[in-house]
């Protein structure tokens, strides 16, 4: 299996994350890339290729142009305003203050485009996000051209990024951009299967009213887990997309037996829908020792996840999302990929 990787994904090195009322060093860090890449090379998974540059057109096929412009200019505007720290939102549109007009001031624009206060914008964020979507696009292009699976070592991750919102460490929605690429290449329907512990709210929002992408997510119940306000089982799509969003919210403490049962249900839905390509949002934070998650999958379980996905028999691209138990992230990600190769 080919892996696509760019050192430019490490240009974002944020120093600040709001967690439990404290400013801490972000759990999402460049070292995650190094650990996954090290395991890819040690395991003999396959060659590692640099991605091609794909520009902004594939991003603008998914994301709002004003939002993309904001991400490109945010850090420069923040510095020009004389700020010393990283750009963190602290005021938002709310139920009682809906925000009909996007403010001109950087504080207001941050609040308009931010999902929450968890994710800062620092120097290199836009450049890293551009490299990450290039990784995703090059990986899916390989799958489309060859029918062989590929792994996109994406960083920053993408599944929390909505049409015009960033958060949860995500800026461009790599999985959505890759799915749209497959549709533009002639596939009639694509499945996006999100196995990250946290619900892929951004991917759901992007495709919620569409029937050409089937979005399925196995995740921590949003009543207890981030992002809290999306991911319930009764969210099934709207308009033409009715029935093409499938959520499997699972209780904190869920073990592999119950998790795998949900995965098998999701696989059946993918086959029933006639999907022609599978995009896997490969979060491995369902791991039992992940610091910001609450499932109990073991490293060996991730190998079985790969085997189960391989039995679908679909052209498949894997795109890295979360996974924050840094010592194990490489083992768990590559276990999925190796298991897929030996279903």
One Martini backbone bead per residue (centre of mass of N, CA, C, O) as a GRO file, in nm:
protein
  343
    1UNK     BB    1   0.094   0.038   0.024
    2UNK     BB    2   0.058   0.359  -0.027
    3UNK     BB    3   0.218   0.656   0.092
    4UNK     BB    4   0.127   0.992   0.178
    5UNK     BB    5   0.376   1.263   0.223
    6UNK     BB    6   0.442   1.576   0.411
    7UNK     BB    7   0.645   1.800   0.578
    8UNK     BB    8   0.435   2.045   0.569
    9UNK     BB    9   0.238   1.933   0.793
   10UNK     BB   10   0.452   2.059   1.025
   11UNK     BB   11   0.411   2.378   1.024
   12UNK     BB   12   0.218   2.323   1.246
   13UNK     BB   13   0.289   2.465   1.590
   14UNK     BB   14   0.113   2.460   1.843
   15UNK     BB   15   0.085   2.592   2.197
   16UNK     BB   16  -0.244   2.606   2.214
   17UNK     BB   17  -0.497   2.477   2.452
   18UNK     BB   18  -0.826   2.436   2.555
   19UNK     BB   19  -0.838   2.243   2.872
   20UNK     BB   20  -1.016   2.236   3.146
   21UNK     BB   21  -0.937   2.559   3.189
   22UNK     BB   22  -0.664   2.519   3.028
   23UNK     BB   23  -0.350   2.592   2.900
   24UNK     BB   24  -0.219   2.372   2.658
   25UNK     BB   25  -0.061   2.142   2.495
   26UNK     BB   26  -0.128   2.002   2.217
   27UNK     BB   27  -0.223   1.687   2.113
   28UNK     BB   28  -0.184   1.806   1.834
   29UNK     BB   29   0.115   1.703   1.661
   30UNK     BB   30   0.392   1.654   1.461
   31UNK     BB   31   0.486   1.378   1.591
   32UNK     BB   32   0.267   1.200   1.471
   33UNK     BB   33   0.392   1.174   1.192
   34UNK     BB   34   0.659   1.039   1.271
   35UNK     BB   35   0.534   0.781   1.401
   36UNK     BB   36   0.383   0.678   1.155
   37UNK     BB   37   0.616   0.673   0.952
   38UNK     BB   38   0.797   0.481   1.108
   39UNK     BB   39   0.598   0.240   1.094
   40UNK     BB   40   0.572   0.217   0.793
   41UNK     BB   41   0.874   0.149   0.747
   42UNK     BB   42   0.907  -0.092   0.946
   43UNK     BB   43   0.663  -0.275   0.816
   44UNK     BB   44   0.653  -0.266   0.492
   45UNK     BB   45   0.394  -0.146   0.351
   46UNK     BB   46   0.546   0.078   0.160
   47UNK     BB   47   0.564   0.335  -0.023
   48UNK     BB   48   0.676   0.681  -0.015
   49UNK     BB   49   0.499   0.971  -0.120
   50UNK     BB   50   0.475   1.261  -0.267
   51UNK     BB   51   0.275   1.512  -0.328
   52UNK     BB   52   0.083   1.690  -0.509
   53UNK     BB   53  -0.021   1.994  -0.631
   54UNK     BB   54  -0.378   2.135  -0.619
   55UNK     BB   55  -0.471   2.370  -0.487
   56UNK     BB   56  -0.798   2.536  -0.440
   57UNK     BB   57  -1.031   2.406  -0.601
   58UNK     BB   58  -1.098   2.154  -0.415
   59UNK     BB   59  -1.171   2.330  -0.171
   60UNK     BB   60  -1.401   2.509  -0.315
   61UNK     BB   61  -1.591   2.252  -0.353
   62UNK     BB   62  -1.648   2.270  -0.020
   63UNK     BB   63  -1.559   2.559   0.059
   64UNK     BB   64  -1.582   2.868   0.158
   65UNK     BB   65  -1.428   3.144   0.038
   66UNK     BB   66  -1.422   3.321   0.296
   67UNK     BB   67  -1.295   3.107   0.476
   68UNK     BB   68  -1.034   3.062   0.319
   69UNK     BB   69  -0.939   3.354   0.340
   70UNK     BB   70  -0.923   3.362   0.645
   71UNK     BB   71  -0.708   3.140   0.684
   72UNK     BB   72  -0.485   3.282   0.514
   73UNK     BB   73  -0.503   3.573   0.699
   74UNK     BB   74  -0.519   3.547   1.010
   75UNK     BB   75  -0.228   3.566   1.119
   76UNK     BB   76  -0.157   3.839   0.996
   77UNK     BB   77  -0.388   3.996   1.140
   78UNK     BB   78  -0.312   3.927   1.431
   79UNK     BB   79  -0.032   4.057   1.427
   80UNK     BB   80  -0.125   4.342   1.328
   81UNK     BB   81  -0.297   4.375   1.608
   82UNK     BB   82  -0.068   4.296   1.842
   83UNK     BB   83  -0.051   4.005   1.905
   84UNK     BB   84   0.116   3.747   2.102
   85UNK     BB   85  -0.047   3.512   2.057
   86UNK     BB   86  -0.274   3.302   1.966
   87UNK     BB   87  -0.552   3.237   1.773
   88UNK     BB   88  -0.849   3.283   1.974
   89UNK     BB   89  -1.159   3.229   2.038
   90UNK     BB   90  -1.425   3.433   2.249
   91UNK     BB   91  -1.658   3.489   2.030
   92UNK     BB   92  -2.006   3.419   1.939
   93UNK     BB   93  -2.252   3.306   1.791
   94UNK     BB   94  -2.590   3.270   1.908
   95UNK     BB   95  -2.912   3.214   1.989
   96UNK     BB   96  -2.929   3.543   2.078
   97UNK     BB   97  -2.671   3.595   1.856
   98UNK     BB   98  -2.660   3.517   1.525
   99UNK     BB   99  -2.494   3.674   1.312
  100UNK     BB  100  -2.557   3.821   1.015
  101UNK     BB  101  -2.269   3.960   1.030
  102UNK     BB  102  -1.953   3.977   0.935
  103UNK     BB  103  -1.695   4.081   1.082
  104UNK     BB  104  -1.401   4.277   1.062
  105UNK     BB  105  -1.284   4.189   1.307
  106UNK     BB  106  -1.082   3.937   1.414
  107UNK     BB  107  -1.252   3.843   1.653
  108UNK     BB  108  -1.519   3.807   1.497
  109UNK     BB  109  -1.414   3.617   1.275
  110UNK     BB  110  -1.325   3.391   1.455
  111UNK     BB  111  -1.609   3.335   1.574
  112UNK     BB  112  -1.751   3.271   1.306
  113UNK     BB  113  -1.530   3.025   1.219
  114UNK     BB  114  -1.558   2.889   1.497
  115UNK     BB  115  -1.641   2.614   1.689
  116UNK     BB  116  -1.414   2.679   1.912
  117UNK     BB  117  -1.150   2.713   2.175
  118UNK     BB  118  -0.946   2.467   2.115
  119UNK     BB  119  -0.843   2.612   1.839
  120UNK     BB  120  -0.569   2.740   1.706
  121UNK     BB  121  -0.393   2.999   1.529
  122UNK     BB  122  -0.090   2.972   1.348
  123UNK     BB  123   0.188   2.954   1.220
  124UNK     BB  124   0.133   2.739   0.932
  125UNK     BB  125  -0.163   2.643   0.906
  126UNK     BB  126  -0.235   2.682   0.607
  127UNK     BB  127   0.003   2.521   0.487
  128UNK     BB  128  -0.068   2.251   0.624
  129UNK     BB  129  -0.355   2.224   0.507
  130UNK     BB  130  -0.265   2.214   0.213
  131UNK     BB  131  -0.089   1.959   0.241
  132UNK     BB  132  -0.309   1.768   0.344
  133UNK     BB  133  -0.493   1.780   0.090
  134UNK     BB  134  -0.273   1.676  -0.102
  135UNK     BB  135  -0.252   1.401   0.023
  136UNK     BB  136  -0.547   1.316  -0.022
  137UNK     BB  137  -0.555   1.355  -0.332
  138UNK     BB  138  -0.320   1.164  -0.407
  139UNK     BB  139  -0.445   0.912  -0.285
  140UNK     BB  140  -0.713   0.907  -0.448
  141UNK     BB  141  -0.585   0.910  -0.728
  142UNK     BB  142  -0.453   0.633  -0.700
  143UNK     BB  143  -0.712   0.473  -0.665
  144UNK     BB  144  -0.850   0.563  -0.931
  145UNK     BB  145  -0.614   0.457  -1.123
  146UNK     BB  146  -0.568   0.145  -0.978
  147UNK     BB  147  -0.750   0.023  -0.722
  148UNK     BB  148  -0.560   0.078  -0.500
  149UNK     BB  149  -0.464   0.134  -0.203
  150UNK     BB  150  -0.440   0.418   0.035
  151UNK     BB  151  -0.233   0.652   0.232
  152UNK     BB  152  -0.307   0.948   0.417
  153UNK     BB  153  -0.084   1.163   0.596
  154UNK     BB  154  -0.272   1.359   0.768
  155UNK     BB  155  -0.178   1.708   0.856
  156UNK     BB  156  -0.422   1.808   0.948
  157UNK     BB  157  -0.706   1.724   1.017
  158UNK     BB  158  -1.080   1.726   0.898
  159UNK     BB  159  -1.378   1.627   1.018
  160UNK     BB  160  -1.458   1.913   1.171
  161UNK     BB  161  -1.473   2.055   0.905
  162UNK     BB  162  -1.667   2.277   0.762
  163UNK     BB  163  -1.761   2.482   0.526
  164UNK     BB  164  -1.719   2.746   0.768
  165UNK     BB  165  -1.539   2.565   0.987
  166UNK     BB  166  -1.328   2.540   1.266
  167UNK     BB  167  -1.195   2.252   1.451
  168UNK     BB  168  -1.057   1.997   1.613
  169UNK     BB  169  -0.782   2.059   1.433
  170UNK     BB  170  -0.958   2.166   1.182
  171UNK     BB  171  -0.983   2.309   0.832
  172UNK     BB  172  -0.979   2.085   0.616
  173UNK     BB  173  -1.180   1.843   0.451
  174UNK     BB  174  -1.032   1.572   0.336
  175UNK     BB  175  -1.262   1.365   0.290
  176UNK     BB  176  -1.447   1.550   0.123
  177UNK     BB  177  -1.244   1.617  -0.099
  178UNK     BB  178  -1.201   1.322  -0.188
  179UNK     BB  179  -1.495   1.252  -0.255
  180UNK     BB  180  -1.531   1.469  -0.473
  181UNK     BB  181  -1.311   1.365  -0.658
  182UNK     BB  182  -1.452   1.094  -0.722
  183UNK     BB  183  -1.704   1.216  -0.847
  184UNK     BB  184  -1.554   1.383  -1.070
  185UNK     BB  185  -1.438   1.093  -1.186
  186UNK     BB  186  -1.739   0.915  -1.192
  187UNK     BB  187  -1.854   0.851  -0.934
  188UNK     BB  188  -2.176   0.801  -0.797
  189UNK     BB  189  -2.079   0.672  -0.510
  190UNK     BB  190  -1.971   0.755  -0.174
  191UNK     BB  191  -1.795   0.650   0.112
  192UNK     BB  192  -1.786   0.774   0.455
  193UNK     BB  193  -1.582   0.638   0.711
  194UNK     BB  194  -1.596   0.709   1.060
  195UNK     BB  195  -1.353   0.597   1.331
  196UNK     BB  196  -1.350   0.811   1.513
  197UNK     BB  197  -1.433   0.899   1.828
  198UNK     BB  198  -1.514   1.160   1.693
  199UNK     BB  199  -1.738   1.327   1.544
  200UNK     BB  200  -1.799   1.415   1.193
  201UNK     BB  201  -1.946   1.705   1.163
  202UNK     BB  202  -1.839   1.822   0.897
  203UNK     BB  203  -1.914   1.593   0.703
  204UNK     BB  204  -2.211   1.592   0.763
  205UNK     BB  205  -2.275   1.885   0.680
  206UNK     BB  206  -2.178   1.873   0.383
  207UNK     BB  207  -2.374   1.593   0.311
  208UNK     BB  208  -2.676   1.604   0.429
  209UNK     BB  209  -2.824   1.682   0.126
  210UNK     BB  210  -2.690   1.415   0.002
  211UNK     BB  211  -2.675   1.107  -0.226
  212UNK     BB  212  -2.351   1.068  -0.316
  213UNK     BB  213  -2.301   1.050   0.004
  214UNK     BB  214  -2.207   0.820   0.251
  215UNK     BB  215  -2.241   0.876   0.598
  216UNK     BB  216  -2.035   0.722   0.857
  217UNK     BB  217  -2.043   0.692   1.232
  218UNK     BB  218  -1.815   0.608   1.495
  219UNK     BB  219  -1.897   0.723   1.833
  220UNK     BB  220  -1.922   0.927   2.080
  221UNK     BB  221  -2.157   1.032   2.266
  222UNK     BB  222  -2.266   1.366   2.256
  223UNK     BB  223  -2.366   1.380   2.556
  224UNK     BB  224  -2.037   1.326   2.643
  225UNK     BB  225  -1.897   1.413   2.361
  226UNK     BB  226  -1.709   1.532   2.139
  227UNK     BB  227  -1.906   1.796   1.996
  228UNK     BB  228  -2.219   1.746   2.131
  229UNK     BB  229  -2.416   1.877   1.867
  230UNK     BB  230  -2.345   1.606   1.705
  231UNK     BB  231  -2.438   1.249   1.632
  232UNK     BB  232  -2.713   1.139   1.623
  233UNK     BB  233  -2.924   0.884   1.523
  234UNK     BB  234  -3.158   1.093   1.404
  235UNK     BB  235  -2.937   1.173   1.198
  236UNK     BB  236  -3.018   1.121   0.830
  237UNK     BB  237  -3.090   1.370   0.680
  238UNK     BB  238  -3.186   1.579   0.388
  239UNK     BB  239  -3.374   1.543   0.149
  240UNK     BB  240  -3.184   1.376  -0.069
  241UNK     BB  241  -3.016   1.279   0.209
  242UNK     BB  242  -3.211   1.086   0.309
  243UNK     BB  243  -3.029   0.813   0.456
  244UNK     BB  244  -2.702   0.931   0.422
  245UNK     BB  245  -2.696   0.930   0.738
  246UNK     BB  246  -2.492   0.740   0.984
  247UNK     BB  247  -2.524   0.689   1.332
  248UNK     BB  248  -2.296   0.557   1.608
  249UNK     BB  249  -2.359   0.603   1.919
  250UNK     BB  250  -2.133   0.553   2.196
  251UNK     BB  251  -2.043   0.464   2.491
  252UNK     BB  252  -1.854   0.507   2.732
  253UNK     BB  253  -1.646   0.211   2.735
  254UNK     BB  254  -1.645   0.084   2.478
  255UNK     BB  255  -1.593  -0.210   2.319
  256UNK     BB  256  -1.517  -0.414   2.056
  257UNK     BB  257  -1.773  -0.578   2.018
  258UNK     BB  258  -1.971  -0.335   1.986
  259UNK     BB  259  -1.811  -0.184   1.771
  260UNK     BB  260  -1.807  -0.415   1.553
  261UNK     BB  261  -2.111  -0.427   1.518
  262UNK     BB  262  -2.137  -0.143   1.398
  263UNK     BB  263  -1.947  -0.191   1.160
  264UNK     BB  264  -2.120  -0.410   1.021
  265UNK     BB  265  -2.360  -0.227   0.972
  266UNK     BB  266  -2.210  -0.024   0.798
  267UNK     BB  267  -2.122  -0.217   0.575
  268UNK     BB  268  -2.407  -0.291   0.483
  269UNK     BB  269  -2.482  -0.003   0.393
  270UNK     BB  270  -2.266   0.030   0.177
  271UNK     BB  271  -2.360  -0.203  -0.004
  272UNK     BB  272  -2.660  -0.117  -0.037
  273UNK     BB  273  -2.576   0.173  -0.177
  274UNK     BB  274  -2.350   0.131  -0.403
  275UNK     BB  275  -2.062   0.188  -0.349
  276UNK     BB  276  -1.740   0.271  -0.527
  277UNK     BB  277  -1.606   0.415  -0.271
  278UNK     BB  278  -1.369   0.440   0.009
  279UNK     BB  279  -1.359   0.659   0.288
  280UNK     BB  280  -1.130   0.669   0.561
  281UNK     BB  281  -1.157   0.800   0.876
  282UNK     BB  282  -0.849   0.759   1.051
  283UNK     BB  283  -0.913   0.708   1.363
  284UNK     BB  284  -0.722   0.601   1.679
  285UNK     BB  285  -0.893   0.708   1.953
  286UNK     BB  286  -1.024   0.423   2.049
  287UNK     BB  287  -0.809   0.381   2.232
  288UNK     BB  288  -0.756   0.285   2.561
  289UNK     BB  289  -0.504   0.526   2.598
  290UNK     BB  290  -0.642   0.771   2.523
  291UNK     BB  291  -0.656   1.102   2.656
  292UNK     BB  292  -0.946   1.205   2.477
  293UNK     BB  293  -1.096   0.928   2.529
  294UNK     BB  294  -1.359   0.628   2.573
  295UNK     BB  295  -1.242   0.372   2.464
  296UNK     BB  296  -1.118  -0.002   2.438
  297UNK     BB  297  -0.914  -0.042   2.221
  298UNK     BB  298  -0.676  -0.234   2.080
  299UNK     BB  299  -0.420  -0.295   1.877
  300UNK     BB  300  -0.538  -0.564   1.769
  301UNK     BB  301  -0.814  -0.450   1.685
  302UNK     BB  302  -0.708  -0.281   1.444
  303UNK     BB  303  -0.646  -0.523   1.266
  304UNK     BB  304  -0.943  -0.617   1.245
  305UNK     BB  305  -1.053  -0.369   1.112
  306UNK     BB  306  -0.897  -0.403   0.850
  307UNK     BB  307  -1.012  -0.679   0.772
  308UNK     BB  308  -1.309  -0.592   0.757
  309UNK     BB  309  -1.266  -0.376   0.534
  310UNK     BB  310  -1.142  -0.566   0.316
  311UNK     BB  311  -1.417  -0.737   0.273
  312UNK     BB  312  -1.564  -0.526   0.090
  313UNK     BB  313  -1.400  -0.472  -0.193
  314UNK     BB  314  -1.304  -0.170  -0.202
  315UNK     BB  315  -1.198   0.109  -0.296
  316UNK     BB  316  -0.936   0.256  -0.078
  317UNK     BB  317  -0.906   0.539   0.145
  318UNK     BB  318  -0.677   0.658   0.388
  319UNK     BB  319  -0.730   0.910   0.649
  320UNK     BB  320  -0.593   1.091   0.880
  321UNK     BB  321  -0.683   1.178   1.200
  322UNK     BB  322  -0.687   1.070   1.495
  323UNK     BB  323  -0.460   1.034   1.771
  324UNK     BB  324  -0.300   1.083   2.111
  325UNK     BB  325  -0.131   0.830   2.177
  326UNK     BB  326   0.166   0.873   2.064
  327UNK     BB  327   0.314   0.595   2.097
  328UNK     BB  328   0.059   0.432   1.932
  329UNK     BB  329  -0.031   0.554   1.657
  330UNK     BB  330   0.140   0.390   1.456
  331UNK     BB  331   0.047   0.108   1.526
  332UNK     BB  332  -0.262   0.147   1.483
  333UNK     BB  333  -0.264   0.249   1.193
  334UNK     BB  334  -0.097   0.011   1.064
  335UNK     BB  335  -0.283  -0.216   1.151
  336UNK     BB  336  -0.511  -0.142   0.965
  337UNK     BB  337  -0.353  -0.153   0.695
  338UNK     BB  338  -0.247  -0.446   0.723
  339UNK     BB  339  -0.523  -0.581   0.759
  340UNK     BB  340  -0.638  -0.497   0.481
  341UNK     BB  341  -0.418  -0.669   0.318
  342UNK     BB  342  -0.534  -0.924   0.525
  343UNK     BB  343  -0.856  -1.045   0.518
   0.00000   0.00000   0.00000
